[in-house]
């Protein structure tokens, strides 16, 4: 009984943290990789990717 409660609480906490930190983490990783590949590249693809991440996580990722 107690183990089940702990497991559910940890799962809930993990899901909350993922939904909170996943979009900014994806954007930062994309920006770092993009500017490693294209050092003199434009900045606007990062903004477009950020908007897409907000839309995707807001619409399709439901806990």
N, C-alpha and C positions, 0 to 999 in steps of 0.2 A: 504494500500500500504506500509506504513512505517513499520507496524507490521509484514507483510510478509517478508520484507527485514531483519528485526531484527531476526526473527525466522530462516531464511535461514543462516544468518551470525553466529548465535549461534550454529546451527546444524553443519555447516562447521567447526567451531572452536572445537566443541566437538569431531567430527570425527578425526580431525587432532591430538588432544591430545591423544585420545584412540590409534590411530595407532602408535603414538610415544612412549607412556609410557606403553602400555599393555604388550608387550613381556618381558621387564625387570621386571615388577611387577609380572607377572606369574612365572618367574624364581625365584625371591626372595621368593615368597610365597611357591613355591615348595621346595626350599632349607630349609626354616624354618620348614615347616611341616615334611619334610624328616628327618631332624636332631633332631626334637622333638621325632619322633617315633623311630628312630634308632640312638641314640647318638654316638655310636662307629662305625657307618656305613661308607662305602667307600664314596669318594667324586665323583667318576666318574659318578654316575647316574645324578647328577646335570648338569654336562657337556653335557651328552647325551640329557637331557631334554632341555637344552639351545639351542643346535643345532636343535632339533625338533621344538622348538618354532620359531626360525629364519626361518626355512623352511616353516612351516605352515603359519606364518604371511606374509612371503614374497610371497608365492604362492597363498594362498587362501583368504586372507583378502584384498579385493580391495574396495576402496571407490570410 
